[in-house]
């Protein structure tokens, strides 16, 4: 009888982070396709690309200058996520909602400099917050649902690396 040694091992694919295989089927088109020269500092926000990732810190002497992906998205007006708040409660509690969104941004941005609010706009639909990443909209939407309840819908477009989060008050 032949040995089946190794046949029970799972086929590994994707990159490995913290001991787990990560499959990134969806890639952000604003992320660099090649490693940047280190160190590189964003000339707009001051984030520093060091040890393979963007982080907050002191700009090193002789650092290369470029725009980080978040600043490029903001400048080009092409967000990765949009959160829309509907209903009368949005207008009545606008300052609270914006404060809640800014708190979520600050919590996320401290560790991930590319995760930021790009724009906050008052529209006929309600309040629209655009972000530079796909994770912050979910975080903002869930925080709003915890605070004000209501209905939360999330839609992720893998092909376009874009997330749309809609919140409506309870009927």
C-alpha positions, 0 to 999 in steps of 0.5 A: 500500500502506498503512503499518502503522506502529505495528502491531508495538508491543505493547499496554501495560496495567498500571502501570509500575515500573522501565521494565517493565509490571507487571500486578497481577491480585491486589490485597491487600485490606489495602492502602489503596485511596487514597493516604494523607496524607503522612507517616503513621506506624504507631502500632503498629510505627513504620513511616512512609508516605512517598513513596508507600510504607511504610518504616522511618525517623524519625517526622516531626513532625506525621505523621498516625497510622494502622495499617500494613497489616501491623499491621492483619493481625496485630491481626485475626489474618488472615495473608496467608501460612502456612508449615507444617512437618511431621514429627519433625525439626520438633520436634527442630530447632524452634529452628533452624527458628525462627531460620532463619525469623527470619533470612529475616524480617529480610532481607525486613523491612529493605527491606519493612516490611510483610513480617513474621512475624505468629505462630509456633505449635506445633500437632499438625501441627508448626510453623505460621508465619503472615506478613503478606504473600505473599512471605515464606512462599515465602522461608522455605520455600525456605530450609528446603528448602535447609537440611533438604531435604525436599518443599516445596509452595506454593499461591497463592489469587489470589482471597483473596490468600493463600499456603500453603507446606507443608514435609515431610522426605524419606522 
